[in-house]
Amino acid sequence: MRGLRPSALAAALALLLVGCGAGSTPPQRLPRVSSQPLRERRFERTVEGIATLEALQEVKLAAQVSGRIERLLVRQGDRVRRGALLLELDQAQDRAEVARLRAEMETNRLNFLRFEGLVQQGAASPFQRDEYRQRYVSSRRELEARSADLALRVLRAPIDGIVADLSVKQGDLIQAGSPFTGIIRNDRLLARMEVPAIHAAQLRPGLELTLIDPASGRPLARMPLVSIDPGVDSGSQTLLVKAEVRQASAALRNGLRLPARLVLQRRQLPAVPFAAVSRQWGQSFVFRLGTARELGGRAPAGRAAATDPVALQTPVQLGPLQGGWYPLLSGLPPGSRVITGQLLTLRHGQPVRVSPSR
């Protein structure tokens, strides 16, 4: 500074101090926020419960006559077709009786034919012919009845399906009418579910019932309701609904109990993401993007333009959370954009910088 006049030095120091003072207050930094527009999504109103699977075709097998098992041709778990031979009872005595009756019938038939010819020749009376005819008819009917009894000693599958547990083995003596196994079809099942009676007004055939894998939570089958019980169980206050499972997978079997979800209603509603919602005093709020003009025309402190973006805290009515989204029932005008971050640091009317949408 050597050679400067005192007055020039004072002026230079004054300019330096003014410059330092002007830079001592940094400009206000606005929070940067992300936002999403309201878009419609499909929301479901559902009721959860437990469904029990029941085979549409399940047959208990029992012999119609008593006897000893001569041949047992199936085991538990075997898949059989309708008409397949399952077992045979001892038939030796019945076969001998059928053979005797067949021979007797044949003798009576020949005697009847012989006397038919004699009557035509006048060598015998019609009365004698009719007597032999009656013997032939009676023996034929007895043979037919005994042959039918013999057929009862062979048991065949009445339906397609899978053989259940067998309580007998080859050589056992079984009694007529005592079930010893069954055949089950697991490819066509009926899902039975109890639904609280408070939902009775929404129940109707055609609603979708979903069976859920308890291990993974993934759907195993979806099918429509086919029937709704007209009465309410007085003890549990529930209604029984049924849905038919066609072409069921191997994971679904008769008697299985699974978690189930019944869809009562489907609606398209504006969706609010989980990250945009906060709760205070039992009320749900979102911050939507607005402008200072919506605050009554006064720009927020530190902002000059009434059209610059601000965060507007808005109370909303929401439905239950589904898949990370809330259905919006009321509170936001169409076309709103909601802020999806830094909710705890924002306040109503605060100016913000909006990150570009991805």
Phi and psi in degrees as a GROMACS rama.xvg file:
@    title "Ramachandran Plot"
@    xaxis  label "Phi"
@    yaxis  label "Psi"
@TYPE xy
-62.606  135.998  ARG-2
96.5208  -11.2464  GLY-3
-83.1307  148.141  LEU-4
-73.971  152.873  ARG-5
-55.6109  -38.7646  PRO-6
-67.5972  -37.9782  SER-7
-68.8686  -37.3605  ALA-8
-64.6311  -41.02  LEU-9
-64.2965  -38.5642  ALA-10
-67.2022  -39.9276  ALA-11
-64.8157  -40.1754  ALA-12
-65.9786  -35.4833  LEU-13
-66.2886  -42.8591  ALA-14
-63.5908  -38.3338  LEU-15
-64.2439  -42.2872  LEU-16
-66.4969  -38.1734  LEU-17
-64.5513  -42.6024  VAL-18
-62.1818  -42.3455  GLY-19
-66.5289  -36.4429  CYS-20
-67.1905  -36.9691  GLY-21
-67.2775  -30.9806  ALA-22
-92.8489  2.49317  GLY-23
-76.8856  -19.6373  SER-24
-108.39  105.249  THR-25
-70.3609  155.416  PRO-26
-67.1967  151.214  PRO-27
-65.7137  132.402  GLN-28
-97.9491  124.143  ARG-29
-91.4087  142.322  LEU-30
-66.1579  139.211  PRO-31
-94.2718  129.749  ARG-32
-128.036  154.797  VAL-33
-101.723  155.137  SER-34
-143.943  160.212  SER-35
-137.247  142.616  GLN-36
-78.9859  155.037  PRO-37
-69.4541  128.328  LEU-38
-130.201  148.462  ARG-39
-78.7884  140.932  GLU-40
-134.817  162.803  ARG-41
-88.2061  125.132  ARG-42
-116.671  149.207  PHE-43
-120.533  140.893  GLU-44
-101.402  119.675  ARG-45
-128.303  165.098  THR-46
-130.563  133.408  VAL-47
-97.553  151.36  GLU-48
-170.302  -167.349  GLY-49
-118.298  128.856  ILE-50
-107.099  139.575  ALA-51
-108.974  130.242  THR-52
-90.4663  137.276  LEU-53
-135.376  128.688  GLU-54
-67.1987  133.779  ALA-55
-67.9092  -29.7454  LEU-56
-126.132  110.342  GLN-57
-140.407  123.267  GLU-58
-119.837  128.442  VAL-59
-87.5895  131.448  LYS-60
-104.039  133.868  LEU-61
-147.304  146.947  ALA-62
-74.0174  146.681  ALA-63
-85.8159  -12.3327  GLN-64
-134.592  156.318  VAL-65
-81.3663  155.028  SER-66
166.913  174.757  GLY-67
-96.2418  137.77  ARG-68
-72.8241  116.449  ILE-69
-88.4562  -38.6739  GLU-70
-140.514  128.831  ARG-71
-116.701  113.934  LEU-72
-104.438  1.98816  LEU-73
-132.945  161.2  VAL-74
-128.011  165.399  ARG-75
-58  133.878  GLN-76
92.8175  -9.61853  GLY-77
-67.0116  138.419  ASP-78
-91.7682  127.057  ARG-79
-125.541  155.508  VAL-80
-102.281  156.549  ARG-81
-58.4849  133.089  ARG-82
92.3764  -7.72382  GLY-83
-67.0491  141.76  ALA-84
-73.7681  126.841  LEU-85
-102.981  -46.9293  LEU-86
-157.115  162.019  LEU-87
-129.208  135.125  GLU-88
-89.2571  162.628  LEU-89
-56.7579  124.924  ASP-90
-118.955  7.15522  GLN-91
-58.3542  -49.2509  ALA-92
-65.671  -42.3771  GLN-93
-67.4212  -37.9947  ASP-94
-64.6513  -40.1578  ARG-95
-63.2104  -39.4607  ALA-96
-67.3829  -38.8034  GLU-97
-64.9253  -40.7977  VAL-98
-63.0585  -41.8676  ALA-99
-62.2693  -43.6129  ARG-100
-67.9912  -34.6157  LEU-101
-65.4327  -42.1238  ARG-102
-64.434  -40.1278  ALA-103
-65.2725  -40.7078  GLU-104
-64.306  -40.2222  MET-105
-64.3323  -40.3307  GLU-106
-61.9681  -45.381  THR-107
-65.2346  -34.4647  ASN-108
-64.9967  -44.8505  ARG-109
-64.8003  -40.8463  LEU-110
-62.208  -40.4108  ASN-111
-63.5377  -43.7848  PHE-112
-65.3473  -37.0591  LEU-113
-63.9834  -46.8071  ARG-114
-71.3057  -25.0674  PHE-115
-62.9485  -41.9192  GLU-116
-68.7681  -39.1017  GLY-117
-64.7569  -37.0272  LEU-118
-63.7662  -40.7848  VAL-119
-65.3768  -27.2509  GLN-120
-88.9014  -7.87063  GLN-121
82.0975  13.2115  GLY-122
-93.8454  -5.28295  ALA-123
-146.274  159.262  ALA-124
-89.0127  152.704  SER-125
-58.9653  -29.7296  PRO-126
-61.35  -44.8385  PHE-127
-63.0845  -42.4563  GLN-128
-59.1308  -45.0043  ARG-129
-65.3244  -33.2414  ASP-130
-63.5832  -45.4919  GLU-131
-69.3491  -32.3513  TYR-132
-63.97  -42.2038  ARG-133
-64.4138  -39.8222  GLN-134
-61.4612  -41.7962  ARG-135
-63.5823  -46.5902  TYR-136
-62.7213  -42.3578  VAL-137
-64.7776  -43.9767  SER-138
-67.0903  -33.2463  SER-139
-66.5578  -42.4682  ARG-140
-67.3149  -37.2826  ARG-141
-66.3076  -37.0853  GLU-142
-64.1936  -42.8296  LEU-143
-61.942  -42.0081  GLU-144
-65.9747  -41.5908  ALA-145
-70.1557  -34.3312  ARG-146
-65.6395  -36.2315  SER-147
-65.0416  -39.3677  ALA-148
-63.2307  -37.6461  ASP-149
-64.1491  -37.7084  LEU-150
-64.9517  -27.7794  ALA-151
-69.9834  -14.1633  LEU-152
-86.6872  5.45354  ARG-153
-120.059  124.282  VAL-154
-108.572  126.181  LEU-155
-118.124  159.266  ARG-156
-70.1431  125.563  ALA-157
-80.3988  -18.7946  PRO-158
-143.345  165.29  ILE-159
-71.7408  146.373  ASP-160
163.046  -162.105  GLY-161
-117.695  135.482  ILE-162
-73.1596  129.815  VAL-163
-84.4925  -167.571  ALA-164
-59.0489  134.094  ASP-165
-98.9781  126.668  LEU-166
-98.9271  9.79687  SER-167
-131.629  167.582  VAL-168
-139.771  166.593  LYS-169
-58.8642  132.704  GLN-170
99.1853  -15.7341  GLY-171
-69.2129  152.754  ASP-172
-96.8246  123.237  LEU-173
-112.958  151.608  ILE-174
-100.601  146.369  GLN-175
-60.35  133.238  ALA-176
84.6054  -2.71435  GLY-177
-93.5554  111.885  SER-178
-60.7565  139.487  PRO-179
-126.871  -11.1097  PHE-180
-167.366  -172.571  THR-181
-153.291  167.82  GLY-182
-124.328  130.118  ILE-183
-123.541  137.733  ILE-184
-104.545  113.432  ARG-185
-92.6425  -3.50198  ASN-186
-81.7634  -14.1603  ASP-187
-131.808  108.904  ARG-188
-122.523  159.77  LEU-189
-116.003  124.743  LEU-190
-94.3968  122.194  ALA-191
-109.174  129.101  ARG-192
-139.864  138.057  MET-193
-91.0484  126.901  GLU-194
-116.981  132.255  VAL-195
-53.3162  139.411  PRO-196
-64.9024  -17.3835  ALA-197
-64.9352  -17.725  ILE-198
-96.8482  11.1742  HIS-199
-58.2284  -37.3498  ALA-200
-66.6169  -24.5075  ALA-201
-92.2855  -10.4611  GLN-202
-78.8259  136.716  LEU-203
-161.738  152.432  ARG-204
-59.3481  143.348  PRO-205
103.194  -17.8556  GLY-206
-62.3191  147.492  LEU-207
-86.7245  127.751  GLU-208
-110.635  130.505  LEU-209
-115.561  128.642  THR-210
-91.2736  136.665  LEU-211
-120.405  135.86  ILE-212
-69.5284  118.319  ASP-213
-66.6758  -21.6732  PRO-214
-80.6004  -45.5668  ALA-215
-104.86  -16.9675  SER-216
78.794  5.0632  GLY-217
-87.1709  151.156  ARG-218
-66.3167  137.613  PRO-219
-99.4276  -32.7384  LEU-220
-163.364  147.059  ALA-221
-125.658  135.907  ARG-222
-157.123  157.347  MET-223
-85.4515  152.152  PRO-224
-64.489  138.934  LEU-225
-109.987  -21.8534  VAL-226
-156.552  154.579  SER-227
-133.624  126.02  ILE-228
-63.1709  131.695  ASP-229
-71.9179  -18.461  PRO-230
-106.462  156.541  GLY-231
-102.863  132.666  VAL-232
-66.2294  121.914  ASP-233
-66.8161  -28.1603  SER-234
-79.4946  -51.4257  GLY-235
-91.5771  -11.5605  SER-236
54.7267  48.8018  GLN-237
-129.157  161.61  THR-238
-112.877  144.005  LEU-239
-90.7501  125.048  LEU-240
-117.86  151.653  VAL-241
-132.347  143.063  LYS-242
-136.132  140.237  ALA-243
-93.1322  127.836  GLU-244
-97.5298  108.219  VAL-245
-95.2  142.797  ARG-246
51.0446  54.4264  GLN-247
-65.3428  148.587  ALA-248
-76.5991  171.22  SER-249
-65.6175  -18.957  ALA-250
-75.7537  -13.9605  ALA-251
-105.472  128.036  LEU-252
-139.564  158.451  ARG-253
-57.3757  132.064  ASN-254
88.4687  -8.15481  GLY-255
-71.0485  139.722  LEU-256
-111.001  129.205  ARG-257
-136.897  151.446  LEU-258
-61.3848  144.264  PRO-259
-141.879  153.027  ALA-260
-130  124.61  ARG-261
-105.776  123.537  LEU-262
-86.445  114.608  VAL-263
-86.7558  -30.961  LEU-264
-157.68  143.329  GLN-265
-123.324  133.112  ARG-266
-140.693  148.13  ARG-267
-92.4784  118.625  GLN-268
-136.595  154.308  LEU-269
-59.1201  140.336  PRO-270
-113.856  135.04  ALA-271
-111.648  125.245  VAL-272
-67.864  151.424  PRO-273
-56.2443  -38.0452  PHE-274
-68.9851  -8.91287  ALA-275
-98.3749  -2.36225  ALA-276
-108.347  135.046  VAL-277
-128.334  159.365  SER-278
-127.403  136.713  ARG-279
-140.666  127.867  GLN-280
54.5965  37.1304  TRP-281
79.24  4.62563  GLY-282
-113.196  138.588  GLN-283
-85.9001  138.506  SER-284
-131.813  153  PHE-285
-132.27  155.858  VAL-286
-99.5933  118.387  PHE-287
-104.696  153.851  ARG-288
-76.0263  128.859  LEU-289
-140.302  -163.051  GLY-290
-128.394  163.598  THR-291
-62.9262  -25.1022  ALA-292
-60.1044  -32.1189  ARG-293
-73.9657  -9.55333  GLU-294
-89.113  6.30737  LEU-295
110.026  14.602  GLY-296
92.3151  -5.08664  GLY-297
-97.8804  128.125  ARG-298
-71.8152  144.653  ALA-299
-61.3074  160.965  PRO-300
-59.677  134.475  ALA-301
84.7415  0.843953  GLY-302
-120.323  143.55  ARG-303
-98.1453  -32.4264  ALA-304
-99.0717  131.549  ALA-305
-73.9455  -8.65645  ALA-306
-99.9254  0.276273  THR-307
-69.8111  151.716  ASP-308
-71.5037  140.553  PRO-309
-135.046  160.877  VAL-310
-92.9398  123.257  ALA-311
-112.139  112.403  LEU-312
-74.6893  125.885  GLN-313
-131.432  126.317  THR-314
-73.1707  140.913  PRO-315
-136.322  156.602  VAL-316
-106.492  123.848  GLN-317
-122.897  152.434  LEU-318
-88.2827  -176.309  GLY-319
-63.5971  145.628  PRO-320
-65.0647  132.417  LEU-321
-137.013  113.065  GLN-322
59.98  36.2703  GLY-323
84.8674  7.33005  GLY-324
-132.07  143.639  TRP-325
-102.747  134.91  TYR-326
-74.4024  130.24  PRO-327
-85.3185  119.711  LEU-328
-93.5888  -36.1276  LEU-329
-168.764  162.14  SER-330
120.906  -22.74  GLY-331
-125.257  137.593  LEU-332
-73.932  155.852  PRO-333
-57.741  144.356  PRO-334
84.4632  3.5167  GLY-335
-67.4624  153.222  SER-336
-116.845  131.609  ARG-337
-107.368  145.833  VAL-338
-83.645  136.197  ILE-339
-120.687  38.1912  THR-340
-178.122  160.439  GLY-341
57.2035  34.0855  GLN-342
-64.9169  -33.2618  LEU-343
-72.109  -20.5854  LEU-344
-97.3716  -6.64992  THR-345
-89.8686  156.724  LEU-346
-135.778  159.763  ARG-347
-61.6138  127.618  HIS-348
85.7717  4.73077  GLY-349
-74.6879  130.499  GLN-350
-64.3457  144.322  PRO-351
-138.802  160.518  VAL-352
-106.088  132.977  ARG-353
-99.0485  123.396  VAL-354
-68.4337  145.832  SER-355
-60.7692  142.933  PRO-356
-70.2401  140.114  SER-357
